[in-house]
């Protein structure tokens, strides 16, 4: 049994059949030594009565934003300040949408806005609802704001469908809660992380770039922050919200990214080169828009500086992790890059088939180091990031011990 002695857990429950599982979660939390308060939305009360959670937690259940009988010492602001962690389990699609938009029309939504402590959500809904683009966008936005997204699991659902959408089991949620209170694996480690694409100007209107969305890199930043790393994010142009706890250095071209990295790297312990940096740039950028004047147009391209090679070659360098996006011969090219650039680790992913990698919410990795290899199976990019950061933290610790 996980030990959560003296930890204060605020459990929010929204409307859904998975609400019955939350009763078991309350029991497990109490058994592990935590103090639990429960908040229910109006729709949650249609599935399970508040009296159930009151009996299990030993405290009154909070249900109304305007409650004349509430103890003045435990209004909605004080309740948000009281907890060490706020977990919404189950978190319905409706609740996630309102939370993303910043709604505060019930007590639980208000607490999510008012809490300075970590907030986690355990999604639970029909598999088709979970697959809907609106739901995926909401979850991605919440994750980018450092809301912890736990699940959902894949399997049979109450409606008879089979697929992702089941709330994680209470035992898994208990384990996730316990993990929040252990010392971070990267406590005190300074991480420099490059993410996103670069753009190489042809003229004031056009540029050369690639399909990188930056989602994998931003997920890595969030995962590293959760492990207590000090993150500096050197980001190419992306349409993502950077984690507020990271230091952001925004760049556009490969040369700008190179300059930013070399300015920062001397004080860093760990360097992860996740950015998809353009290998070439136009030799002479036109000062004015190039007009269509012939059937063909030729551009003279010259190589950009290799950021990862430059960092790895430093006499006093950080622990270096590279990425390799390949369309074929994944292991062969990844190992060649590992050796040529003298890296500590490399994470390789296959791109081009649309199932993972660029422009998707999913990824899968083959991670190599000189005497080892680990496969990370296809999953959402936040989940992939968590597993990769765990792996990097372990190798980094071994290298520094």
Beta strands, then each sheet from edge to edge (+ up, - down):
strand 1: 8-13
strand 2: 35-40
strand 3: 85-91
strand 4: 118-123
strand 5: 148-149
strand 6: 153-156
strand 7: 162-166
strand 8: 190-195
strand 9: 200-201
strand 10: 207-208
strand 11: 230-235
strand 12: 247-250
strand 13: 270-273
strand 14: 280-282
strand 15: 301-303
strand 16: 319-326
strand 17: 345-350
strand 18: 362-369
strand 19: 372-380
sheet 1: 2+ 1+ 3+ 4+ 5+
sheet 2: 6+ 7-
sheet 3: 12+ 11+ 8+ 13+ 16+ 17+ 18- 19+
sheet 4: 9+ 10-
sheet 5: 14+ 15-
end
